[in-house]
Amino acid sequence: MATLNQAVIDSSVAAKKVERHSARLSDRIWRGLTLTMLIVMSVIMLMPFIWLVTSSLKSQTQIFQYPPQFIPDPFRWENYSKALTFKPFGLYLKNTAIIVGLNVVAVVFSSSFCAYGFARIKFPGRDFWFGIVMATLFLPYAILIVPSFIMFSRLGWVDTFLPLVVPPFFGGGAFNIFLLRQFFRTIPEELADAARIDGCSEFGIYWRIMLPLAKPALITVGIFTFLASWNDLIGPVIYLRSPSNFTVAVGLASFRSTLDVSWDLQLAASTAMILPVIIVFFFAQRYFIQGIVMTGLKG
């Protein structure tokens, strides 16, 4: 009887080992397939960027060569020096940096201020007004172009940076308000209550407690604003007339202002102008991912 029981136990142990081995094998296969799919999708997503970089080092003839030559032969590094001197990109970068810097500061401050009010301060009609703010997301930007231009032209702001940097100081955008509001709602209310007991004002709670804790979400909003301002073409084209006020986006578009387009120089300039975006995201990606993950955990 003891021998029979021992045999049953041994068979049960062996069956569990086989089951665990099968589970580990299945897990490894699934991870391998997932990793392979991610690598393939990453390569597909990176192909346009890789083609941009390699084409920026080719001659114009090689760019349109068929069959395509993926690796430049020879590498034309002089494309970058020619492209950045063909147009005054130093001036364009300065103008863009001013607009982007002011927009980031304006959006981060104003949207976080509004978001704190909607998340923490109880006032009559709070949910109604928040719904009105969110409803503005459904307004196409195109229908606002004409009335905005009329208003700014009557203010005498055309051909200045003011139409591009002043509006972000008034709210910062519905999406940013929603993003930060959801993040503020994840912060325990007890922290604010303790600060009120110690005599801290509502603005002090916002400035000293909420903003430091919301750093990942603020950096996320800052990255979104940086990208939108850096890549904005419609706004500068509408409001900026003088070449001395042009931004990077307008400078890149001006490469195609004539029939004879220097594609090798345009691709080199485009590659050079992408580098600041890549650098910003590289150094802020940890906070960016953390802000996206933590936002919206509490409804």
Secondary structure, 3 states (H helix, E strand, C coil): CHHHHHHHHHHHHHHHHHHHHHHHHHHHHHHHHHHHHHHHHHHHHHHHHHHHHHHCCCCHHHHCCCCCCCCCCCCCCHHHHHHHHHCCHHHHHHHHHHHHHHHHHHHHHHHHHHHHHHHHCCCCCHHHHHHHHHHHHHCCCHHHHHHHHHHHHHHCCCCCCHHHHCHHHCCCCHHHHHHHHHHHCCCCHHHHHHHHHCCCCHHHHHHHHHHHHCHHHHHHHHHHHHHHHHHCCHHHHHHCCCHHHCCHHHHHHHHHCCCCCCHHHHHHHHHHHHHHHHHHHHHHHHHHHHHHHHCCCCC
